[in-house]
Amino acid sequence: MADKQVVVFGLSNEKYGLEITVVQEIVRYQDITRVPEAPLFIKGVVNLRGQVIPVVDLKRRFYQVDSEVTEETRIVVVKVGDKTIGIIADEVSEVLRIPEEAIEPTPTLLNSFNQSGIIGVGKLEGSLLILLDLENTLSSKELKEIEKVG
């Protein structure tokens, strides 16, 4: 079994992980231009070296609260399908290798909340890491909304 290499980021005191293969880069938070009539979970767009990319606030999407910007806030630039988007993270802490045997399948309780975007829960020393699959975390309707913006 192969280890999973994940980028660990925080949202509302919870740890989340994205497979390193979908992460293009991590940048400091920058001013985001709001887009009129965009859904609330889409924060707006940023200009990243000449490319305009939509930025999603997963904290708004998951917890219905806006992300607060601090010194630690980052934008994680990821590839979802053929689309490049940014995700606001309270902080990005590290890149970890998680052994396959330390990853539990998604608990049925989480499945009942329609969290098909959670591919598993990584057991770390003293904490849990929710592993996300962004293509399934965001519904096809939400991905279409993001495409309209970007």
NUMI-749590 format. One line per 4 residues: their letters; for each residue x, y, z of N, C-alpha, C, CB. Coordinates in pm, whole numbers, plus 50000, padded with zeros to 5 digits. Last residue first. Glycine has a CB too. Example, Ala and Ser with C-alpha at 12.3 -4.5 7.8 and 13.67 -1.06 7.14 Angstrom:
sa) 51285:49775:50708:51367:49894:50714:51290:50003:50787:51408:49940:50572 | 51319:49431:50780:51230:49550:50780:51320:49670:50780:51131:49553:50905
***
This chain:
gvke) 48454:53231:48697:48591:53231:48650:48599:53218:48503:48669:53123:48715 | 48174:53229:48722:48252:53337:48781:48389:53348:48716:48266:53317:48931 | 48095:52996:48597:48035:53124:48552:48119:53241:48599:47889:53139:48604 | 48232:52806:48749:48271:52828:48610:48217:52961:48557:48221:52712:48522
iekl) 48082:52817:48984:48222:52861:48988:48270:52891:48846:48312:52751:49055 | 47844:52705:48892:47844:52843:48944:47985:52899:48944:47783:52848:49088 | 47938:52446:48838:47887:52529:48727:47885:52677:48768:47744:52483:48685 | 47994:52364:49098:48104:52375:49002:48063:52459:48881:48150:52235:48956
ekss) 47733:52357:49200:47829:52454:49254:47947:52473:49158:47880:52410:49392 | 47632:52143:49049:47568:52276:49039:47666:52384:49088:47436:52280:49123 | 47790:51937:49137:47802:51977:48996:47738:52115:48975:47736:51872:48903 | 47925:52030:49461:47827:51964:49374:47846:52012:49230:47682:51993:49423
ltne) 48233:51970:49610:48148:52071:49547:48054:52000:49451:48234:52180:49472 | 48332:51721:49670:48293:51810:49779:48198:51917:49726:48418:51875:49845 | 48411:51605:49435:48286:51558:49494:48240:51643:49610:48302:51415:49539 | 48638:51744:49377:48544:51722:49267:48411:51671:49319:48601:51623:49166
ldll) 48784:51736:49617:48709:51857:49581:48609:51836:49468:48804:51967:49542 | 48800:51529:49859:48806:51514:49714:48720:51628:49661:48756:51369:49663 | 48973:51546:50173:48872:51592:50078:48904:51554:49935:48856:51741:50088 | 49003:51410:50488:49060:51411:50353:48952:51440:50251:49129:51277:50321
ills) 49047:51535:50801:48943:51503:50704:49001:51519:50564:48817:51594:50723 | 49223:51403:51060:49240:51486:50941:49135:51442:50840:49386:51474:50882 | 49244:51414:51416:49193:51355:51293:49206:51455:51180:49045:51310:51310 | 49495:51370:51674:49390:51442:51603:49348:51365:51477:49438:51584:51566
gelk) 49697:51221:51802:49614:51310:51881:49508:51388:51805:49699:51405:51949 | 49861:51167:51518:49885:51163:51661:49797:51267:51730:50034:51188:51694 | 49591:51096:51289:49722:51150:51322:49742:51137:51471:49736:51299:51275 | 49409:50932:51062:49434:50934:51206:49577:50979:51228:49409:50794:51271
gvgi) 49199:51066:50816:49334:51025:50853:49353:51037:51003:49439:51109:50779 | 48915:50961:50665:48962:51036:50782:49098:50979:50820:48859:51026:50902 | 48797:51008:50326:48840:50931:50442:48882:51023:50554:48954:50838:50405 | 48689:51166:50139:48736:51034:50095:48786:50949:50210:48845:51050:49991
igsq) 48420:51366:50107:48517:51323:50207:48561:51183:50168:48458:51327:50353 | 48223:51418:49930:48354:51471:49899:48460:51436:50001:48347:51618:49886 | 47985:51338:50028:48053:51244:49939:48192:51294:49901:47970:51221:49814 | 47815:51409:50250:47954:51454:50240:48033:51360:50150:48020:51462:50380
nfsn) 47550:51384:50336:47581:51405:50195:47721:51464:50178:47477:51498:50132 | 47519:51301:50587:47512:51446:50567:47548:51484:50424:47606:51518:50666 | 47571:51037:50570:47431:51075:50582:47413:51226:50568:47374:51027:50715 | 47846:51029:50573:47777:51004:50446:47633:51049:50453:47783:50856:50411
lltp) 47893:51062:50845:47926:51171:50754:47856:51152:50619:48077:51181:50734 | 47806:50811:50934:47742:50931:50985:47768:51049:50891:47792:50963:51127 | 47985:50634:50822:47850:50642:50766:47776:50765:50816:47771:50517:50801 | 48315:50770:50767:48213:50713:50857:48074:50732:50798:48221:50778:50998
tpei) 48524:50685:50503:48432:50786:50553:48328:50721:50644:48363:50861:50437 | 48789:50468:50618:48688:50509:50521:48593:50611:50586:48608:50386:50468 | 49093:50590:50761:48967:50518:50778:48871:50562:50667:48905:50545:50919 | 49429:50558:50732:49314:50628:50676:49191:50539:50687:49340:50668:50527
aeep) 49646:50418:50801:49603:50519:50898:49484:50599:50847:49718:50614:50931 | 49713:50260:50585:49645:50194:50697:49599:50292:50805:49736:50089:50758 | 49853:50442:50423:49719:50397:50381:49642:50336:50499:49730:50295:50266 | 50023:50698:50600:50017:50559:50555:49872:50519:50526:50079:50464:50661
irlv) 50070:51015:50482:49985:50936:50570:49982:50793:50516:49840:50997:50579 | 50286:51275:50486:50266:51142:50427:50184:51064:50527:50404:51069:50393 | 50206:51624:50459:50224:51501:50536:50215:51378:50447:50121:51492:50647 | 50292:51953:50477:50267:51845:50382:50302:51717:50458:50352:51861:50246
esve) 50126:52204:50681:50235:52115:50642:50193:52024:50527:50280:52030:50761 | 49940:52420:50720:50041:52386:50819:50156:52302:50767:49977:52315:50930 | 49777:52706:50639:49829:52583:50578:49947:52542:50664:49870:52602:50426 | 49478:52855:50763:49624:52839:50765:49657:52711:50692:49680:52837:50911
daii) 49228:52896:50665:49270:52974:50782:49421:52971:50796:49203:52921:50912 | 49201:52919:50313:49232:52835:50429:49274:52927:50543:49346:52731:50396 | 49012:52938:50023:49061:53013:50139:49082:52915:50254:48962:53128:50179 | 49111:52823:49713:49035:52791:49833:49096:52868:49949:49034:52636:49861
gitk) 49081:52881:49364:49148:52906:49491:49054:52871:49605:49193:53053:49501 | 49101:52674:49070:49029:52758:49165:49116:52779:49288:48892:52695:49203 | 49100:52568:48741:49187:52613:48850:49104:52705:48940:49316:52686:48796 | 48954:52286:48582:48940:52423:48630:49038:52452:48743:48797:52449:48677
dgvk) 48920:52030:48507:49010:52111:48423:49010:52257:48464:48969:52099:48275 | 48902:51909:48826:48874:51875:48686:48972:51951:48600:48725:51909:48647 | 49054:52144:48993:48933:52063:49010:48885:52032:48869:48822:52137:49096 | 49351:52232:49133:49292:52193:49005:49173:52103:49038:49397:52119:48912
vvvi) 49414:52512:49352:49396:52370:49321:49336:52351:49182:49306:52303:49426 | 49572:52709:49578:49533:52703:49438:49532:52556:49396:49631:52788:49347 | 49480:52840:49873:49535:52716:49818:49481:52705:49676:49496:52588:49906 | 49560:53124:50032:49476:53075:49924:49547:52954:49866:49449:53187:49814
rtee) 49566:53179:50390:49627:53149:50261:49521:53115:50158:49727:53033:50274 | 49620:53344:50698:49527:53306:50591:49600:53288:50459:49417:53412:50577 | 49788:53444:50891:49807:53305:50852:49719:53261:50734:49779:53216:50969 | 49702:53696:50947:49837:53683:50891:49858:53544:50833:49943:53713:50999
tves) 49354:53663:50851:49461:53689:50947:49594:53682:50873:49457:53587:51067 | 49016:53699:50785:49150:53707:50728:49249:53745:50838:49154:53811:50613 | 48768:53461:50843:48831:53585:50889:48973:53585:50837:48827:53598:51046 | 48515:53332:50635:48652:53322:50684:48699:53459:50730:48746:53265:50574
dvqy) 48173:53323:50742:48279:53374:50654:48415:53353:50719:48256:53523:50622 | 47974:53030:50787:48036:53150:50842:48148:53193:50747:48092:53125:50988 | 47871:52780:50714:47788:52900:50699:47842:53021:50774:47647:52870:50746 | 48036:52559:50700:47990:52602:50832:47900:52725:50832:48108:52629:50918
frrk) 48090:52500:50425:48072:52394:50524:48000:52440:50651:48205:52338:50561 | 48094:52752:50291:48024:52637:50232:47993:52529:50337:48108:52576:50119 | 48254:52907:50455:48117:52951:50427:48035:52833:50376:48116:53068:50323 | 48482:52754:50431:48425:52775:50564:48279:52822:50551:48509:52879:50645
ldvv) 48547:52769:50165:48492:52643:50214:48432:52659:50354:48600:52535:50216 | 48518:52999:49943:48532:53001:50088:48466:52874:50142:48468:53131:50150 | 48696:53017:49638:48586:52958:49714:48619:52966:49863:48561:52812:49671 | 48767:53219:49367:48809:53180:49501:48686:53137:49580:48886:53296:49573
pivq) 48863:53196:49020:48761:53209:49124:48814:53158:49257:48633:53133:49085 | 49131:53375:48862:49076:53250:48914:48969:53277:49019:49188:53162:48973 | 49296:53501:48593:49187:53532:48686:49127:53399:48731:49078:53625:48620 | 49637:53533:48545:49523:53441:48531:49419:53477:48637:49569:53292:48545
grln) 49839:53709:48610:49771:53727:48483:49654:53633:48459:49868:53709:48373 | 49915:53615:48869:50011:53624:48758:49941:53625:48621:50108:53506:48764 | 49603:53604:48950:49723:53533:48990:49817:53525:48871:49690:53392:49045 | 49356:53789:49066:49446:53786:48951:49577:53724:48999:49469:53930:48891
vvgk) 49055:53644:49194:49184:53708:49213:49262:53698:49083:49264:53643:49331 | 48703:53673:49274:48813:53632:49187:48940:53706:49226:48779:53658:49039 | 48485:53544:49528:48512:53637:49418:48623:53581:49331:48550:53776:49471 | 48379:53357:49701:48423:53484:49758:48445:53589:49649:48553:53465:49839
iflp) 48118:53154:49701:48220:53202:49607:48258:53344:49651:48168:53200:49456 | 47921:53122:49884:48044:53045:49908:48154:53082:49808:48014:52896:49900 | 47708:53280:49784:47786:53326:49899:47916:53250:49920:47703:53316:50023 | 47706:53308:49423:47664:53244:49549:47758:53284:49662:47660:53089:49533
aepv) 47706:53633:49266:47769:53502:49285:47716:53441:49415:47926:53514:49289 | 47610:53889:49226:47516:53779:49217:47579:53640:49227:47441:53789:49090 | 47928:54023:49133:47785:54043:49160:47704:53915:49136:47730:54156:49073 | 48215:53925:49296:48146:53913:49169:47996:53926:49198:48179:53777:49096
rtid) 48490:54090:49454:48357:54027:49459:48296:54025:49320:48263:54101:49559 | 48824:54027:49448:48721:54110:49385:48590:54033:49386:48761:54150:49240 | 49037:54011:49722:48951:53935:49632:48843:54029:49579:48887:53811:49703 | 49369:54065:49814:49235:54119:49797:49160:54042:49690:49241:54268:49762
qyrv) 49524:53759:49931:49526:53889:49864:49383:53937:49847:49599:53881:49727 | 49715:53540:50126:49584:53597:50098:49603:53732:50031:49499:53611:50229 | 49989:53375:49963:49936:53462:50069:49799:53514:50027:50032:53579:50099 | 49941:53050:49814:49980:53191:49810:49922:53266:49929:49934:53257:49677
ieqv) 50042:52748:49693:49981:52811:49809:50033:52954:49811:50015:52735:49944 | 49966:52545:49402:50051:52632:49483:49972:52687:49600:50110:52747:49399 | 49826:52316:49323:49924:52377:49234:50022:52466:49310:49854:52459:49125 | 49704:52014:49431:49746:52147:49477:49854:52200:49383:49799:52141:49624
vtie) 49662:51758:49350:49565:51858:49303:49606:52001:49340:49427:51828:49361 | 49869:51613:49468:49862:51616:49322:49762:51719:49269:49825:51479:49270 | 49830:51606:49739:49926:51704:49687:49917:51717:49535:50067:51664:49728 | 49500:51591:49852:49612:51521:49792:49700:51623:49722:49563:51412:49692
lgyk) 49424:51777:50140:49404:51761:49997:49524:51687:49941:49384:51899:49925 | 49272:51781:50461:49383:51746:50374:49338:51732:50230:49448:51618:50421 | 49201:51969:50758:49160:51907:50631:49285:51876:50550:49063:52001:50551 | 49116:52014:51092:49223:51993:50995:49167:51917:50874:49341:51915:51058
ensl) 48943:52282:51253:48946:52145:51203:49059:52134:51102:48808:52103:51139 | 48921:52551:51321:48985:52460:51417:48979:52313:51377:48922:52478:51550 | 48818:52659:51070:48741:52653:51195:48793:52548:51292:48595:52624:51164 | 49047:52489:50884:48921:52565:50872:48848:52549:51004:48832:52514:50749
gfvv) 49381:52432:50771:49282:52445:50876:49163:52529:50835:49344:52504:50997 | 49551:52176:50581:49509:52314:50605:49398:52316:50708:49463:52381:50475 | 49804:51983:50437:49715:51999:50552:49682:52147:50571:49780:51940:50681 | 49840:51795:50156:49863:51929:50208:49758:51949:50317:49852:52040:50094
vqkd) 49960:51456:50147:49853:51556:50153:49903:51689:50206:49739:51506:50240 | 50020:51151:50010:50086:51275:50045:49981:51385:50036:50210:51304:49952 | 49969:50829:50125:49908:50944:50060:49984:51067:50105:49754:50955:50092 | 50164:50532:50059:50125:50644:50145:50055:50749:50060:50250:50705:50219
am) 50043:50222:49925:50122:50346:49915:50073:50449:50016:50113:50403:49772 | 50084:49880:50000:50000:50000:50000:50087:50125:50000:49905:50001:50122
***
